[in-house]
Amino acid sequence: MSFHPTTQRLILRAPMMADMSAFVALLSDYDVVKNLGPVEYPYSNALFRDHLARSDGERRGGTDFAFAVTRAMDGAFIGICSVHAKAENAWELGYWYGKPYWGQGYATEAAAPVMRFAFEDRGAALLTSGWFVDNPASGHVLEKLGFVASGTVERNCLSRGCTVLSNRVQLTRAEFARKKAA
């Protein structure tokens, strides 16, 4: 996989073992993990190793592409932005960032090239995403990226040990192209 985009402040690349200490430290914050459905709390080195092996296999299989988001100025690992195949021509965008990196525009900045990758390189016709109702900052990111509301669903959250109401959003390839051209 040769997709390694850079933005003004960020470098995106495949996650690697060298990310383990930062990755685990950032996901050891309950305020981060409670916003992620499939992530256990507390997070551990063993969970990271399992995630890395699974992520590598899914990337090779063409069904899941997780990108480590690092700052260009110092190489610091700050989070993950990913796309996952959901159905024929439909992919889901996901992301998380460590709490020290919230509110700095990193999520929006990193998502743009990942969305372009999904639409242009993977042939997605539709991108979906969502956020738990008690995490409106994530909803604001998705709104800035052009996603529109498509409903609400209950989603399992491992760290909370329950289901949580999730706002669902979507963006079509045509709408993405229209916004990109504007």
The 8 nearest C-alpha neighbors of each residue, nearest first, counted from 0:
[[1, 2, 58, 59, 3, 13, 64, 61],
 [0, 2, 3, 12, 4, 13, 11, 120],
 [3, 1, 0, 4, 12, 116, 11, 13],
 [4, 2, 12, 11, 1, 5, 10, 13],
 [5, 3, 11, 2, 10, 112, 6, 12],
 [4, 6, 10, 9, 11, 3, 7, 8],
 [7, 5, 9, 8, 10, 4, 108, 109],
 [6, 8, 9, 5, 71, 108, 10, 70],
 [9, 7, 71, 6, 70, 72, 10, 5],
 [10, 8, 70, 71, 6, 5, 69, 7],
 [9, 11, 5, 69, 71, 68, 4, 70],
 [10, 12, 68, 4, 67, 3, 66, 5],
 [13, 11, 66, 3, 67, 14, 10, 68],
 [12, 14, 66, 67, 15, 65, 11, 3],
 [15, 13, 67, 66, 12, 18, 51, 16],
 [14, 16, 17, 18, 13, 51, 19, 67],
 [15, 17, 18, 19, 14, 51, 48, 47],
 [16, 18, 15, 19, 20, 14, 21, 22],
 [19, 17, 16, 15, 21, 22, 20, 14],
 [20, 18, 22, 16, 17, 21, 23, 47],
 [19, 21, 23, 22, 18, 24, 17, 44],
 [20, 22, 24, 23, 19, 18, 25, 76],
 [23, 21, 19, 25, 24, 20, 18, 26],
 [24, 22, 26, 20, 25, 21, 19, 27],
 [23, 25, 21, 27, 22, 26, 20, 28],
 [24, 26, 97, 22, 27, 23, 28, 21],
 [27, 25, 23, 28, 24, 32, 42, 22],
 [26, 28, 24, 42, 25, 41, 23, 29],
 [29, 27, 26, 30, 31, 25, 32, 24],
 [28, 30, 32, 31, 33, 27, 40, 26],
 [29, 31, 28, 33, 32, 34, 98, 26],
 [32, 30, 29, 28, 33, 34, 26, 98],
 [31, 33, 29, 34, 35, 30, 26, 38],
 [32, 34, 35, 31, 30, 158, 29, 159],
 [35, 33, 32, 31, 131, 36, 134, 30],
 [36, 34, 32, 33, 38, 37, 156, 31],
 [35, 37, 156, 155, 38, 157, 34, 154],
 [36, 38, 157, 35, 156, 39, 155, 158],
 [39, 37, 36, 35, 157, 158, 32, 40],
 [40, 38, 158, 157, 42, 41, 37, 32],
 [41, 39, 42, 158, 38, 32, 27, 29],
 [40, 42, 27, 39, 43, 29, 158, 26],
 [41, 43, 40, 27, 39, 26, 23, 46],
 [44, 42, 46, 45, 23, 47, 41, 27],
 [43, 45, 47, 46, 48, 23, 19, 42],
 [44, 46, 48, 43, 47, 49, 42, 50],
 [47, 45, 49, 43, 44, 48, 50, 42],
 [46, 48, 50, 44, 45, 49, 51, 43],
 [47, 49, 51, 45, 50, 46, 44, 52],
 [50, 48, 46, 52, 47, 51, 53, 45],
 [51, 49, 47, 53, 48, 52, 54, 46],
 [50, 52, 54, 48, 49, 53, 47, 55],
 [53, 51, 55, 49, 54, 50, 48, 56],
 [54, 52, 50, 56, 55, 51, 49, 57],
 [55, 53, 51, 57, 56, 52, 50, 58],
 [54, 56, 58, 52, 53, 57, 51, 59],
 [57, 55, 59, 53, 58, 54, 60, 52],
 [56, 58, 60, 63, 54, 59, 62, 55],
 [57, 59, 61, 55, 63, 64, 60, 56],
 [60, 58, 56, 57, 61, 55, 62, 0],
 [59, 61, 57, 58, 62, 56, 63, 55],
 [62, 60, 58, 59, 63, 57, 64, 84],
 [63, 61, 84, 57, 60, 83, 58, 64],
 [64, 62, 83, 57, 58, 82, 61, 84],
 [63, 65, 58, 82, 81, 83, 66, 62],
 [66, 64, 81, 80, 63, 79, 13, 82],
 [67, 65, 13, 12, 80, 79, 11, 81],
 [66, 68, 79, 14, 12, 11, 13, 78],
 [67, 69, 11, 78, 79, 77, 76, 66],
 [70, 68, 76, 75, 10, 74, 77, 9],
 [69, 71, 9, 74, 75, 72, 73, 8],
 [70, 72, 9, 8, 74, 10, 73, 69],
 [73, 71, 70, 74, 8, 9, 75, 69],
 [72, 74, 75, 71, 70, 69, 76, 9],
 [75, 73, 70, 69, 71, 72, 76, 10],
 [76, 74, 69, 70, 73, 77, 71, 72],
 [75, 77, 69, 68, 78, 74, 21, 18],
 [76, 78, 69, 96, 68, 97, 75, 100],
 [79, 77, 96, 68, 95, 97, 76, 67],
 [78, 80, 67, 94, 95, 68, 66, 96],
 [81, 79, 94, 66, 93, 65, 110, 95],
 [82, 80, 65, 93, 64, 92, 66, 94],
 [81, 83, 92, 91, 64, 63, 93, 90],
 [84, 82, 63, 91, 90, 62, 85, 64],
 [83, 85, 90, 62, 86, 63, 89, 91],
 [86, 84, 90, 89, 83, 91, 87, 88],
 [87, 85, 89, 84, 88, 90, 83, 91],
 [86, 88, 89, 85, 84, 123, 90, 124],
 [87, 89, 123, 124, 86, 122, 125, 90],
 [90, 88, 125, 86, 123, 87, 85, 126],
 [89, 91, 84, 126, 85, 83, 82, 123],
 [90, 92, 127, 83, 82, 126, 128, 85],
 [93, 91, 82, 128, 81, 127, 126, 83],
 [94, 92, 81, 80, 82, 91, 128, 95],
 [95, 93, 80, 79, 81, 96, 92, 106],
 [94, 96, 79, 78, 80, 97, 93, 31],
 [97, 95, 78, 77, 100, 98, 79, 101],
 [96, 98, 25, 100, 99, 77, 78, 31],
 [97, 99, 100, 101, 96, 31, 25, 30],
 [100, 98, 97, 101, 96, 77, 25, 102],
 [101, 99, 98, 97, 103, 96, 102, 77],
 [102, 100, 98, 103, 99, 96, 97, 104],
 [101, 103, 104, 100, 105, 136, 106, 99],
 [102, 104, 105, 101, 100, 106, 107, 99],
 [105, 103, 107, 106, 102, 108, 101, 140],
 [104, 106, 108, 107, 103, 109, 100, 101],
 [107, 105, 109, 108, 104, 110, 140, 94],
 [106, 108, 110, 105, 104, 109, 140, 111],
 [107, 109, 105, 106, 110, 111, 104, 6],
 [110, 108, 106, 107, 111, 105, 112, 113],
 [111, 109, 113, 107, 108, 112, 114, 106],
 [110, 112, 114, 113, 109, 108, 115, 107],
 [113, 111, 115, 114, 110, 116, 109, 4],
 [114, 112, 116, 110, 115, 111, 117, 109],
 [113, 115, 117, 111, 116, 112, 110, 118],
 [114, 116, 112, 118, 113, 117, 119, 111],
 [115, 117, 113, 120, 114, 119, 118, 112],
 [118, 116, 121, 114, 115, 123, 120, 119],
 [117, 119, 123, 122, 115, 116, 121, 120],
 [118, 120, 116, 122, 115, 117, 121, 123],
 [121, 119, 116, 122, 117, 118, 115, 123],
 [120, 122, 117, 123, 118, 119, 116, 88],
 [123, 121, 118, 119, 120, 124, 88, 117],
 [124, 122, 88, 118, 125, 89, 117, 121],
 [123, 125, 172, 88, 171, 89, 122, 118],
 [126, 124, 171, 89, 123, 170, 172, 90],
 [127, 125, 90, 170, 91, 169, 89, 171],
 [126, 128, 169, 91, 168, 92, 90, 170],
 [129, 127, 92, 168, 91, 167, 169, 93],
 [128, 130, 167, 166, 168, 165, 131, 127],
 [131, 129, 165, 166, 138, 137, 132, 134],
 [130, 132, 165, 134, 133, 164, 166, 163],
 [131, 133, 134, 165, 164, 166, 130, 135],
 [132, 134, 131, 135, 130, 34, 164, 165],
 [135, 133, 131, 132, 136, 137, 130, 34],
 [134, 136, 138, 137, 133, 139, 132, 130],
 [137, 135, 139, 138, 134, 140, 102, 130],
 [138, 136, 140, 139, 135, 134, 130, 141],
 [137, 139, 135, 141, 136, 140, 130, 142],
 [138, 140, 142, 136, 137, 141, 143, 135],
 [141, 139, 137, 143, 138, 142, 107, 144],
 [142, 140, 144, 138, 143, 139, 146, 137],
 [141, 143, 139, 145, 146, 144, 140, 138],
 [144, 142, 140, 141, 145, 139, 107, 146],
 [143, 145, 141, 142, 146, 140, 107, 111],
 [146, 144, 142, 143, 141, 147, 170, 175],
 [145, 147, 170, 169, 142, 141, 168, 144],
 [148, 146, 168, 169, 149, 170, 145, 142],
 [149, 147, 168, 150, 167, 169, 146, 166],
 [148, 150, 168, 167, 169, 147, 151, 166],
 [151, 149, 167, 148, 166, 152, 168, 165],
 [150, 152, 166, 167, 165, 164, 153, 149],
 [153, 151, 165, 164, 154, 166, 150, 167],
 [152, 154, 164, 163, 162, 165, 155, 151],
 [155, 153, 162, 163, 152, 164, 165, 156],
 [154, 156, 162, 36, 161, 163, 157, 153],
 [155, 157, 36, 159, 158, 162, 161, 160],
 [158, 156, 160, 39, 159, 37, 38, 36],
 [157, 159, 40, 39, 160, 156, 33, 38],
 [160, 158, 156, 157, 161, 33, 162, 40],
 [159, 161, 157, 158, 156, 162, 155, 39],
 [162, 160, 159, 156, 155, 163, 157, 158],
 [161, 163, 155, 154, 156, 153, 164, 160],
 [162, 164, 153, 154, 165, 155, 131, 161],
 [163, 165, 153, 152, 131, 132, 154, 151],
 [166, 164, 131, 130, 152, 151, 132, 153],
 [165, 167, 151, 129, 130, 150, 132, 131],
 [166, 168, 129, 150, 149, 151, 128, 148],
 [169, 167, 148, 149, 147, 128, 129, 127],
 [170, 168, 127, 146, 147, 126, 128, 149],
 [169, 171, 146, 126, 125, 127, 147, 174],
 [172, 170, 125, 174, 173, 124, 175, 126],
 [171, 173, 175, 124, 174, 125, 176, 118],
 [174, 172, 176, 171, 175, 177, 124, 170],
 [175, 173, 177, 171, 176, 172, 178, 170],
 [174, 176, 172, 178, 173, 177, 179, 171],
 [177, 175, 179, 173, 174, 178, 180, 172],
 [176, 178, 174, 180, 175, 179, 173, 181],
 [179, 177, 181, 175, 180, 176, 174, 145],
 [178, 180, 176, 177, 181, 175, 174, 115],
 [181, 179, 177, 178, 176, 175, 174, 173],
 [180, 178, 179, 177, 176, 175, 174, 145]]
